[in-house]
């Protein structure tokens, strides 16, 4: 018998799995600057420089850019134009940064660490510095503002080389794979981020806002940032330690101020011969009854049947010997059976 799928139960299963997320996982697989990573970083940097040189020298790559522009993909496949107008938002800095920061903030709260947020901030800072400097330095104009057919359109006060949408998509979605807790999650998130970044880059070419070489350089720029992030792990760890230490000092200061008790008043000394009400008198005899039941001498003995009339037994401090009056009372009780 075939049962219907219950979307509510599936959603509850997803939230139940999120609740099982470990707090501060002990076996966190953090990326390190291994030899393979260094080799991949060198190859990506070589590809980056090759693209820049090919565009500056106006080689076949620039000619291919013009061919793609004259092909006008948005006119060849107009039925997907509306969808790609929304899809390209996955490469915009503002919306993607808000979504990813919300997720990483939840991860930081669950794991009691600031590393996800700090690494994301470091990646965005590197992206702004490197890509922004390259855009301003080369100043290439886009296809919609091209002036001379076949030229590389460099130093025309433009800001499209490399593609910011593409580099941002690589860094923003790739940081999720970089911060994954397990190797399996890292593989899946790497595949998802690769699909998103490739599709966003090709979407900008389809819409005619970037040359194809802009997208190639944007992919390389974003990948360079992700590959270089392990070098910044010690700095992020020190910043996290400073922030958490400052938080602990602030909490301790607030806690000490709130928990400081007021000085207690000194206990009042009651004179021995002062008359007390009947109720207080009963309370004063309670220690004597307790001393008789336990067999231990009380610290303060009121006049009783074994104490001679007119004499009082003074209170003795803790650890001192039994008073002389008490010893005399004990000897009298032993030698005089009638009074005992």
C-alpha positions as CSV (number, residue, x, y, z in Angstrom):
1,X,0.0,0.0,0.0
2,X,1.4,3.3,-1.0
3,X,1.5,6.1,1.6
4,X,1.4,9.8,1.0
5,X,4.5,11.8,1.8
6,X,4.0,14.1,4.7
7,X,6.0,17.4,4.2
8,X,5.5,18.3,7.9
9,X,7.1,15.1,9.1
10,X,10.1,15.7,6.8
11,X,10.5,19.2,8.1
12,X,10.4,18.0,11.7
13,X,13.1,15.5,10.8
14,X,15.3,18.2,9.4
15,X,14.9,20.3,12.6
16,X,15.5,17.3,14.7
17,X,18.8,16.8,12.9
18,X,19.7,20.4,13.4
19,X,19.1,20.0,17.1
20,X,21.6,17.2,17.2
21,X,24.3,19.5,16.0
22,X,27.3,19.1,18.3
23,X,28.4,22.0,20.5
24,X,32.1,22.8,19.9
25,X,32.9,19.6,18.0
26,X,36.2,18.2,19.2
27,X,37.1,16.5,15.9
28,X,36.7,19.6,13.7
29,X,38.5,19.0,10.4
30,X,40.0,22.4,9.7
31,X,41.6,23.1,6.3
32,X,45.4,23.4,6.5
33,X,48.0,24.8,4.1
34,X,49.1,21.5,2.8
35,X,51.5,20.9,-0.1
36,X,48.6,20.1,-2.5
37,X,46.9,23.3,-1.5
38,X,50.0,25.3,-2.1
39,X,50.4,23.7,-5.6
40,X,46.7,24.4,-6.4
41,X,47.2,28.0,-5.2
42,X,50.2,28.4,-7.5
43,X,48.3,27.0,-10.5
44,X,45.4,29.2,-9.9
45,X,47.6,32.3,-9.6
46,X,49.3,31.3,-12.9
47,X,45.9,31.1,-14.6
48,X,45.0,34.5,-13.1
49,X,48.1,36.1,-14.5
50,X,47.7,34.4,-17.9
51,X,44.2,35.8,-18.3
52,X,45.4,39.3,-17.4
53,X,48.3,39.1,-19.9
54,X,46.0,37.7,-22.6
55,X,43.6,40.6,-22.2
56,X,46.3,43.2,-22.0
57,X,48.0,41.9,-25.2
58,X,44.6,41.7,-27.0
59,X,45.1,38.1,-28.0
60,X,42.5,35.5,-29.3
61,X,40.7,35.7,-25.9
62,X,39.6,39.3,-26.6
63,X,38.5,38.3,-30.1
64,X,36.4,35.5,-28.5
65,X,34.9,38.0,-26.1
66,X,33.6,40.0,-29.0
67,X,32.2,37.0,-30.8
68,X,30.2,36.0,-27.7
69,X,29.0,39.6,-27.4
70,X,27.8,39.7,-31.0
71,X,26.1,36.3,-30.6
72,X,23.8,38.0,-28.0
73,X,22.7,35.0,-25.9
74,X,19.8,36.9,-24.3
75,X,18.3,37.2,-27.8
76,X,19.0,33.6,-28.7
77,X,17.2,32.1,-25.6
78,X,14.7,34.8,-24.4
79,X,12.5,32.3,-22.6
80,X,15.0,31.9,-19.7
81,X,15.8,35.6,-19.4
82,X,13.2,36.3,-16.6
83,X,14.6,33.4,-14.5
84,X,18.2,34.4,-14.9
85,X,17.4,37.9,-13.9
86,X,16.6,36.5,-10.4
87,X,19.3,33.8,-10.5
88,X,22.1,36.4,-10.9
89,X,21.2,37.8,-7.4
90,X,23.0,34.8,-5.9
91,X,26.2,36.6,-6.9
92,X,25.3,40.0,-5.4
93,X,27.2,41.0,-2.3
94,X,24.4,42.3,-0.1
95,X,21.7,39.5,-0.3
96,X,24.2,36.7,-0.3
97,X,26.2,38.1,2.6
98,X,23.0,38.5,4.7
99,X,21.9,34.9,4.1
100,X,25.3,33.3,4.7
101,X,26.0,35.5,7.8
102,X,22.7,34.4,9.3
103,X,23.6,30.7,8.8
104,X,27.2,31.2,10.1
105,X,25.8,33.2,13.1
106,X,23.6,30.3,14.1
107,X,26.6,27.9,13.7
108,X,28.7,30.2,15.9
109,X,26.0,30.2,18.6
110,X,25.7,26.4,18.5
111,X,29.4,25.8,18.6
112,X,30.3,28.6,21.1
113,X,32.9,30.0,18.8
114,X,33.4,33.1,16.7
115,X,35.5,31.4,14.0
116,X,32.8,31.0,11.3
117,X,31.9,34.7,11.4
118,X,35.5,35.9,11.7
119,X,36.6,33.7,8.7
120,X,33.7,35.0,6.6
121,X,34.6,38.6,7.5
122,X,38.2,37.9,6.6
123,X,37.2,36.4,3.2
124,X,34.9,39.4,2.4
125,X,37.7,41.8,3.3
126,X,40.2,40.0,1.1
127,X,37.6,40.0,-1.7
128,X,37.0,43.7,-1.5
129,X,40.7,44.5,-1.4
130,X,42.0,42.3,-4.2
131,X,39.1,42.4,-6.6
132,X,38.4,46.1,-6.0
133,X,42.0,47.0,-6.6
134,X,42.1,45.0,-9.8
135,X,38.9,46.6,-11.0
136,X,40.1,50.2,-10.4
137,X,43.6,49.5,-11.6
138,X,42.6,48.1,-15.0
139,X,39.4,50.0,-15.5
140,X,38.0,47.8,-18.3
141,X,34.6,48.9,-19.9
142,X,31.8,46.4,-20.3
143,X,30.2,45.1,-23.5
144,X,27.3,47.7,-23.3
145,X,29.9,50.5,-23.1
146,X,32.4,49.2,-25.7
147,X,33.8,51.9,-28.1
148,X,36.1,50.1,-30.5
149,X,35.4,46.7,-32.0
150,X,38.2,44.2,-31.3
151,X,39.8,46.3,-28.6
152,X,40.4,45.1,-25.0
153,X,38.6,48.2,-23.6
154,X,41.2,48.6,-20.9
155,X,41.6,51.8,-18.9
156,X,38.2,53.2,-20.0
157,X,37.1,54.0,-16.4
158,X,35.2,50.8,-16.2
159,X,35.0,48.4,-13.2
160,X,34.1,44.9,-14.6
161,X,37.5,43.2,-14.8
162,X,37.4,40.8,-13.0
163,X,33.7,40.0,-12.5
164,X,32.6,40.9,-9.0
165,X,29.4,38.8,-9.3
166,X,31.5,35.7,-10.1
167,X,34.2,36.2,-7.5
168,X,31.6,37.0,-4.8
169,X,29.7,33.8,-5.7
170,X,32.8,31.7,-5.4
171,X,33.8,33.2,-2.0
172,X,30.4,33.5,-0.4
173,X,29.2,30.0,-1.2
174,X,32.6,28.5,-1.0
175,X,33.1,29.6,2.6
176,X,30.3,27.2,3.6
177,X,32.3,24.3,2.2
178,X,35.5,25.7,3.9
179,X,33.8,25.8,7.3
180,X,32.1,22.5,7.0
181,X,32.5,20.2,10.1
182,X,33.0,16.9,8.2
183,X,34.7,15.9,5.0
184,X,31.4,14.6,3.5
185,X,29.7,17.9,4.1
186,X,32.6,19.7,2.6
187,X,32.4,17.6,-0.6
188,X,28.7,18.3,-1.0
189,X,29.0,22.0,-0.2
190,X,32.0,22.3,-2.6
191,X,29.9,20.8,-5.4
192,X,26.9,23.1,-4.7
193,X,29.1,26.2,-4.5
194,X,30.9,25.3,-7.7
195,X,27.5,24.9,-9.5
196,X,26.3,28.3,-8.2
197,X,29.4,30.2,-9.0
198,X,29.7,28.7,-12.5
199,X,26.1,29.4,-13.3
200,X,26.2,32.9,-11.9
201,X,29.3,33.7,-14.0
202,X,27.7,32.4,-17.2
203,X,24.5,34.2,-16.4
204,X,26.4,37.6,-16.5
205,X,27.7,36.6,-19.9
206,X,24.2,35.7,-21.1
207,X,22.8,39.1,-19.9
208,X,25.6,40.9,-21.6
209,X,27.0,42.6,-18.5
210,X,30.4,41.0,-18.6
211,X,32.9,39.7,-21.1
212,X,33.8,36.0,-20.9
213,X,37.3,36.8,-19.8
214,X,35.9,38.8,-16.9
215,X,34.1,35.7,-15.7
216,X,37.3,33.6,-16.0
217,X,39.3,36.1,-14.0
218,X,36.5,36.3,-11.4
219,X,36.5,32.5,-10.9
220,X,40.3,32.6,-10.4
221,X,40.1,35.6,-8.0
222,X,37.5,33.9,-5.8
223,X,39.4,30.6,-5.8
224,X,42.6,32.3,-4.8
225,X,40.9,33.8,-1.7
226,X,39.5,30.4,-0.6
227,X,42.8,28.7,-1.1
228,X,44.7,31.3,0.9
229,X,42.3,31.3,3.9
230,X,44.3,28.7,6.0
231,X,47.1,31.3,6.2
232,X,44.8,33.6,8.2
233,X,43.7,30.9,10.7
234,X,46.2,31.9,13.4
235,X,45.3,35.5,13.1
236,X,41.6,34.7,13.4
237,X,42.3,32.5,16.4
238,X,44.1,35.3,18.2
239,X,41.3,37.8,17.5
240,X,38.7,35.3,18.8
241,X,40.7,34.7,22.0
242,X,40.9,38.5,22.5
243,X,37.2,39.0,21.9
244,X,36.3,36.1,24.2
245,X,38.7,37.3,27.0
246,X,37.2,40.8,26.8
247,X,33.7,39.2,27.1
248,X,34.7,37.2,30.1
249,X,36.1,40.2,31.8
250,X,33.0,42.2,31.2
251,X,30.8,39.4,32.5
252,X,33.0,39.0,35.6
253,X,32.8,42.7,36.3
254,X,29.1,42.7,35.9
255,X,28.7,39.6,38.1
256,X,30.9,40.9,40.9
257,X,29.1,44.2,41.0
258,X,25.7,42.5,41.1
259,X,26.7,39.8,43.6
260,X,28.5,42.0,46.2
261,X,26.5,41.5,49.5
262,X,25.9,44.3,51.9
263,X,27.9,44.3,55.2
264,X,26.1,42.3,57.8
265,X,25.4,44.0,61.2
266,X,27.2,42.7,64.2
267,X,25.1,40.5,66.5
268,X,23.8,42.2,69.6
269,X,25.0,41.0,72.9
270,X,22.2,40.2,75.4
271,X,23.1,40.7,79.1
272,X,22.9,37.6,81.2
273,X,20.6,39.1,83.9
274,X,18.2,40.7,81.5
275,X,14.7,39.5,81.9
276,X,13.2,38.0,78.7
277,X,9.6,37.3,77.9
278,X,8.2,33.8,78.4
279,X,8.5,33.0,74.7
280,X,12.1,34.0,74.5
281,X,12.7,32.1,77.7
282,X,11.5,28.9,76.1
283,X,13.8,29.5,73.2
284,X,16.7,30.0,75.6
285,X,16.1,26.6,77.2
286,X,16.0,24.7,74.0
287,X,19.9,24.4,73.7
288,X,19.9,22.9,77.3
289,X,17.4,20.2,76.3
290,X,19.4,19.4,73.2
291,X,22.5,19.2,75.3
292,X,20.8,16.8,77.7
293,X,19.5,14.6,74.9
294,X,22.9,14.4,73.1
295,X,25.1,14.3,76.2
296,X,27.2,17.3,75.1
297,X,27.6,20.4,77.3
298,X,25.9,23.4,75.9
299,X,27.8,26.7,75.2
300,X,25.4,28.6,77.5
301,X,23.8,26.9,80.5
302,X,20.9,28.6,82.3
303,X,20.3,28.0,86.1
304,X,18.9,24.5,86.4
305,X,18.2,22.0,89.2
306,X,21.9,21.0,89.4
307,X,23.2,24.5,89.7
308,X,23.5,26.1,93.1
309,X,21.2,29.0,93.6
310,X,22.7,32.4,92.7
311,X,25.5,30.9,90.5
312,X,25.6,31.1,86.7
313,X,27.7,29.1,84.3
314,X,29.4,31.5,81.9
315,X,29.6,30.6,78.2
316,X,32.9,29.1,77.2
317,X,34.5,29.6,73.8
318,X,34.7,26.8,71.3
319,X,37.5,24.4,72.0
320,X,38.0,25.4,75.7
321,X,37.7,23.2,78.7
322,X,34.4,22.7,80.5
323,X,33.8,25.4,83.1
324,X,34.6,24.8,86.7
325,X,31.0,25.3,87.8
326,X,29.9,22.5,85.5
327,X,32.6,20.1,86.9
328,X,31.5,20.9,90.5
329,X,27.9,20.3,89.5
330,X,28.9,16.9,88.1
331,X,30.9,15.9,91.3
332,X,27.9,16.9,93.5
333,X,25.5,14.8,91.4
334,X,27.9,11.8,91.7
335,X,28.5,12.1,95.5
336,X,25.0,13.1,96.6
337,X,22.6,10.4,95.4
338,X,19.6,12.1,96.8
339,X,20.1,15.2,94.8
340,X,21.0,13.1,91.7
